[in-house]
Amino acid sequence: MGGYRALVNVLGGDLEPCSFEPLTGWHRDGTCRTGSGDYGVHVVCAVMTDEFLDFSRAHGNDLSTPQPQWMFPGLQAGDRWCVVAARWQEAFEAGFAPLVVLEATHASALEFVSLSDLQAHALQD
């Protein structure tokens, strides 16, 4: 398989896009899929909140400030973004986990977080 990871979500279905605006994903293709070089494993499609953005900044990852050199627009509450699975788990344990879009969260997130925790934080449309 050589680095290829099937595009399956945590529910076992096809991985759906997370966001095209802002354009997210390790590959900047709108999907929370991982690949070689993605040591953070950016596979959880999360809906940003001010609390999570503050939590992330306090833990060394400022997601609010634009970084054009990385094609990163800077995020605000309500934006959908592919976040590092372990960071989501850390935020969950601290009580700051943002809502997630299960259909757009890659199955590899289950290596770091439980399906029941993700389901408890699922965005309800």
C-alpha positions as CSV (number, residue, x, y, z in Angstrom):
1,M,0.0,0.0,0.0
2,G,3.0,2.3,0.3
3,G,1.6,5.3,2.3
4,Y,-1.8,5.2,0.7
5,R,-4.7,5.4,3.2
6,A,-8.2,4.5,2.1
7,L,-10.6,7.4,2.1
8,V,-12.9,6.0,4.7
9,N,-14.5,8.0,7.5
10,V,-14.9,7.0,11.2
11,L,-18.4,5.6,10.4
12,G,-17.0,3.3,7.7
13,G,-18.4,5.3,4.8
14,D,-16.7,7.3,2.1
15,L,-14.7,10.3,3.4
16,E,-16.6,13.5,2.7
17,P,-15.0,16.9,2.3
18,C,-14.5,19.0,5.4
19,S,-14.0,22.5,4.0
20,F,-13.2,24.2,0.8
21,E,-13.4,27.7,2.4
22,P,-11.2,27.9,4.1
23,L,-9.4,25.2,2.1
24,T,-8.3,22.6,4.6
25,G,-6.5,19.3,4.8
26,W,-2.9,18.2,4.9
27,H,-3.0,18.1,1.1
28,R,-5.1,21.3,0.9
29,D,-7.7,19.5,-1.0
30,G,-10.6,20.0,1.4
31,T,-10.4,16.5,2.9
32,C,-9.0,15.3,6.2
33,R,-6.8,12.6,4.8
34,T,-3.2,12.0,5.8
35,G,-0.1,11.0,4.0
36,S,3.7,10.9,4.2
37,G,5.1,13.8,6.1
38,D,1.9,14.4,8.1
39,Y,3.4,13.7,11.4
40,G,0.5,15.4,13.2
41,V,-2.1,13.3,11.5
42,H,-4.6,16.1,10.5
43,V,-7.7,13.9,10.2
44,V,-10.4,15.2,12.5
45,C,-12.8,17.6,10.8
46,A,-13.6,20.0,13.5
47,V,-15.8,23.1,13.8
48,M,-13.7,25.8,15.3
49,T,-14.8,27.5,18.5
50,D,-13.2,30.5,20.3
51,E,-12.5,28.2,23.2
52,F,-10.7,25.6,21.1
53,L,-8.7,28.3,19.2
54,D,-7.6,29.7,22.6
55,F,-6.8,26.3,23.9
56,S,-4.7,25.4,20.8
57,R,-2.9,28.8,20.9
58,A,-2.1,28.2,24.6
59,H,-0.6,24.8,23.6
60,G,1.7,26.2,20.9
61,N,-0.4,26.0,17.8
62,D,-1.9,29.4,16.8
63,L,-4.7,28.6,14.4
64,S,-6.0,32.2,14.4
65,T,-3.1,34.1,12.8
66,P,-2.8,33.9,9.0
67,Q,0.3,32.2,7.7
68,P,0.3,32.8,3.9
69,Q,3.6,30.9,3.4
70,W,1.7,27.7,4.4
71,M,-1.5,28.7,2.5
72,F,-3.1,29.1,6.0
73,P,-5.8,31.8,6.2
74,G,-6.1,32.0,10.0
75,L,-9.3,30.5,11.5
76,Q,-12.3,31.9,13.4
77,A,-15.2,30.3,15.2
78,G,-17.5,28.5,12.8
79,D,-14.7,27.5,10.3
80,R,-14.3,23.8,9.6
81,W,-10.7,22.6,9.7
82,C,-8.8,19.3,9.7
83,V,-7.1,19.2,13.1
84,V,-4.5,16.9,14.6
85,A,-6.2,13.9,16.1
86,A,-4.0,13.9,19.2
87,R,-4.7,17.6,19.7
88,W,-8.5,17.0,19.5
89,Q,-8.1,14.3,22.1
90,E,-6.0,16.6,24.3
91,A,-8.7,19.3,24.0
92,F,-11.4,16.7,24.8
93,E,-9.6,15.7,28.0
94,A,-9.4,19.4,29.0
95,G,-13.0,20.1,28.2
96,F,-12.4,22.2,25.1
97,A,-13.1,19.7,22.3
98,P,-14.8,21.3,19.3
99,L,-17.7,19.6,17.4
100,V,-16.7,17.2,14.7
101,V,-18.1,16.3,11.3
102,L,-18.1,12.5,11.5
103,E,-18.6,11.9,7.8
104,A,-15.5,14.1,7.1
105,T,-13.3,12.7,9.8
106,H,-10.8,10.1,8.5
107,A,-11.0,6.6,10.0
108,S,-7.3,6.8,11.1
109,A,-8.5,9.3,13.8
110,L,-9.7,6.1,15.7
111,E,-6.0,5.4,16.4
112,F,-6.1,8.4,18.8
113,V,-9.7,9.0,19.8
114,S,-12.7,6.8,20.5
115,L,-15.7,6.7,18.2
116,S,-18.0,7.2,21.2
117,D,-16.1,10.5,22.2
118,L,-16.3,11.7,18.6
119,Q,-20.0,10.8,18.4
120,A,-20.7,12.7,21.6
121,H,-19.2,15.8,19.9
122,A,-20.8,15.2,16.5
123,L,-22.2,18.2,14.7
124,Q,-25.9,17.8,14.4
125,D,-27.2,19.3,11.1
